[in-house]
Amino acid sequence: MTRNDAIDAMRTALQRRSGKRWSVTGGKGTAYGWITITAPPARRIVHERLIQGHIGRGPQDYELYESPGLSDGYITDADRQELETLLNLESIHLQGVSIPAGNDYYAEYIDRANGVAPSRIGAPYWD
């Protein structure tokens, strides 16, 4: 199965099950085979800002906020929860789900996107 076939299958299944569009995209360059599932840019409205009085030396100095007029940020809590349910995952990163390159990973996430138990589970092939 090609990366583009897997992308099409995941995107179609997620939209069919949720009634919403999801961004399912392939990586570029050395990450070509990897796939990312997240909300489309217009629904990625969560951003970071420096907490007043902090100097910005670490993550504890920043807070997340939603800004509906500002797109292409992080996925909202509501979309994260829906995607967790759709893919039967315990948690999803603010940037969405990263799927490694490989047929077993592709098959696993196509099954998850279709709402069925994965017939194969991807295993890390790197150190």
Secondary structure in CASP SS format (residue, H / E / C, confidence):
PFRMAT SS
TARGET T0000
AUTHOR 0000-0000-0000
METHOD secondary structure of the structure
MODEL  1
M C 1.00
T C 1.00
R H 1.00
N H 1.00
D H 1.00
A H 1.00
I H 1.00
D H 1.00
A H 1.00
M H 1.00
R H 1.00
T H 1.00
A H 1.00
L H 1.00
Q H 1.00
R H 1.00
R H 1.00
S H 1.00
G C 1.00
K C 1.00
R C 1.00
W C 1.00
S E 1.00
V E 1.00
T E 1.00
G E 1.00
G C 1.00
K C 1.00
G H 1.00
T H 1.00
A H 1.00
Y C 1.00
G C 1.00
W C 1.00
I E 1.00
T E 1.00
I E 1.00
T E 1.00
A C 1.00
P C 1.00
P H 1.00
A H 1.00
R H 1.00
R C 1.00
I C 1.00
V E 1.00
H E 1.00
E E 1.00
R E 1.00
L E 1.00
I C 1.00
Q C 1.00
G C 1.00
H C 1.00
I C 1.00
G C 1.00
R C 1.00
G C 1.00
P H 1.00
Q H 1.00
D H 1.00
Y E 1.00
E E 1.00
L E 1.00
Y E 1.00
E E 1.00
S C 1.00
P C 1.00
G C 1.00
L C 1.00
S C 1.00
D C 1.00
G C 1.00
Y E 1.00
I C 1.00
T C 1.00
D H 1.00
A H 1.00
D H 1.00
R H 1.00
Q H 1.00
E H 1.00
L H 1.00
E H 1.00
T H 1.00
L H 1.00
L H 1.00
N C 1.00
L C 1.00
E C 1.00
S C 1.00
I C 1.00
H E 1.00
L C 1.00
Q C 1.00
G E 1.00
V E 1.00
S E 1.00
I E 1.00
P C 1.00
A C 1.00
G C 1.00
N H 1.00
D H 1.00
Y H 1.00
Y H 1.00
A H 1.00
E H 1.00
Y H 1.00
I H 1.00
D H 1.00
R H 1.00
A H 1.00
N C 1.00
G C 1.00
V C 1.00
A C 1.00
P C 1.00
S C 1.00
R C 1.00
I C 1.00
G C 1.00
A C 1.00
P C 1.00
Y C 1.00
W C 1.00
D C 1.00
END
